[in-house]
């Protein structure tokens, strides 16, 4: 199965999601698969999202960025682990601050 990952605007008037489509051939046709991660409401009025997926050490991840500091000129690189169901479906993951590691300490400054 071939995957096409892109900035997806299916949930808002702007591309707040990383979405994907699947095909049997590199040049399609492609079928919409769903949303991998949605960063809507991370910083109101300063959304931003571009991304890709990659496998590292046997684990798949979605890499993306979002705005930060309430400013549309500052961006934070983000990563979340993802999984694939046997049928190729990618379940949506929650946008977090912990990224590829375990949960952060509640009292840590990030």
SULJO-V548838 format. One record per pair of residues at least 12 apart in sequence whose ideal C-beta (glycine too) atoms are under 10 Angstrom apart, sorted by the first residue. I is the first residue (numbers start at 1). J is the second residue. If there is no record, write none. Layout:
# SULJO-V548838
I | J
I | J
This chain:
# SULJO-V548838
1 | 22
1 | 23
1 | 24
1 | 33
1 | 84
1 | 87
1 | 88
2 | 21
2 | 22
2 | 23
2 | 24
2 | 25
2 | 26
2 | 27
2 | 28
2 | 30
2 | 88
3 | 20
3 | 21
3 | 22
3 | 23
3 | 30
3 | 33
3 | 36
3 | 52
3 | 53
3 | 84
3 | 88
3 | 90
4 | 19
4 | 20
4 | 21
4 | 22
4 | 23
4 | 26
4 | 28
4 | 30
4 | 31
4 | 32
4 | 33
5 | 18
5 | 19
5 | 20
5 | 21
5 | 33
5 | 36
5 | 50
5 | 51
5 | 52
5 | 53
5 | 54
5 | 62
5 | 63
5 | 64
5 | 90
6 | 18
6 | 19
6 | 20
6 | 21
6 | 30
6 | 49
6 | 50
6 | 51
6 | 52
7 | 19
7 | 48
7 | 49
7 | 50
7 | 51
7 | 64
8 | 20
8 | 21
8 | 32
8 | 33
8 | 34
8 | 35
8 | 36
8 | 37
8 | 38
8 | 49
8 | 51
9 | 49
10 | 32
10 | 34
10 | 35
10 | 38
11 | 35
11 | 38
11 | 40
12 | 38
12 | 40
12 | 41
12 | 47
14 | 40
14 | 45
14 | 47
14 | 48
14 | 49
15 | 39
15 | 40
15 | 47
15 | 48
15 | 49
15 | 50
16 | 35
16 | 37
16 | 38
16 | 39
16 | 40
16 | 41
16 | 42
16 | 47
16 | 48
16 | 49
16 | 66
17 | 34
17 | 35
17 | 36
17 | 37
17 | 38
17 | 39
17 | 40
17 | 47
17 | 49
17 | 51
17 | 64
17 | 92
18 | 35
18 | 36
18 | 37
18 | 38
18 | 39
18 | 49
18 | 50
18 | 51
18 | 52
18 | 53
18 | 62
18 | 63
18 | 64
18 | 80
18 | 82
18 | 90
18 | 92
18 | 93
18 | 95
19 | 32
19 | 33
19 | 34
19 | 35
19 | 36
19 | 37
19 | 38
19 | 49
19 | 51
19 | 90
19 | 92
20 | 32
20 | 33
20 | 34
20 | 35
20 | 36
20 | 51
20 | 53
20 | 62
20 | 82
20 | 88
20 | 89
20 | 90
21 | 33
21 | 34
22 | 34
22 | 87
22 | 88
22 | 89
22 | 90
33 | 88
33 | 89
33 | 90
34 | 89
34 | 90
34 | 91
34 | 92
35 | 90
35 | 91
35 | 92
35 | 93
36 | 51
36 | 53
36 | 62
36 | 64
36 | 80
36 | 82
36 | 90
36 | 91
36 | 92
36 | 93
37 | 49
37 | 51
37 | 62
37 | 63
37 | 64
37 | 66
37 | 78
37 | 79
37 | 80
37 | 82
37 | 90
37 | 92
37 | 93
37 | 94
37 | 95
37 | 96
38 | 92
38 | 93
38 | 94
38 | 95
39 | 51
39 | 64
39 | 65
39 | 66
39 | 67
39 | 76
39 | 78
39 | 95
40 | 66
40 | 95
41 | 95
42 | 66
42 | 67
42 | 68
42 | 76
42 | 78
42 | 95
43 | 66
43 | 67
43 | 68
43 | 69
43 | 70
43 | 71
43 | 72
43 | 74
43 | 76
44 | 67
44 | 70
45 | 67
45 | 70
45 | 72
46 | 66
46 | 67
46 | 68
46 | 69
46 | 70
46 | 71
46 | 72
46 | 73
46 | 74
46 | 75
47 | 66
47 | 67
47 | 72
48 | 64
48 | 65
48 | 66
48 | 67
48 | 68
48 | 72
48 | 73
48 | 74
48 | 75
48 | 76
49 | 64
49 | 65
49 | 66
49 | 67
49 | 78
49 | 95
50 | 63
50 | 64
50 | 65
50 | 66
50 | 75
51 | 63
51 | 64
51 | 65
51 | 66
51 | 77
51 | 78
51 | 79
51 | 80
52 | 64
53 | 82
53 | 84
53 | 90
54 | 79
55 | 82
56 | 79
56 | 81
56 | 100
57 | 100
59 | 81
59 | 82
59 | 83
59 | 100
60 | 80
60 | 81
60 | 82
60 | 83
60 | 84
60 | 90
61 | 78
61 | 79
61 | 80
61 | 81
61 | 82
61 | 93
61 | 99
61 | 100
62 | 78
62 | 79
62 | 80
62 | 81
62 | 82
62 | 90
62 | 92
62 | 93
62 | 95
63 | 77
63 | 78
63 | 79
63 | 80
63 | 99
63 | 100
64 | 76
64 | 77
64 | 78
64 | 79
64 | 80
64 | 95
65 | 77
65 | 78
65 | 79
66 | 78
66 | 95
76 | 97
77 | 99
78 | 95
78 | 96
78 | 97
78 | 98
78 | 99
78 | 100
79 | 96
79 | 98
79 | 99
79 | 100
79 | 101
80 | 93
80 | 94
80 | 95
80 | 96
80 | 98
80 | 99
80 | 100
81 | 93
81 | 96
81 | 98
81 | 99
81 | 100
81 | 101
97 | 110
98 | 110
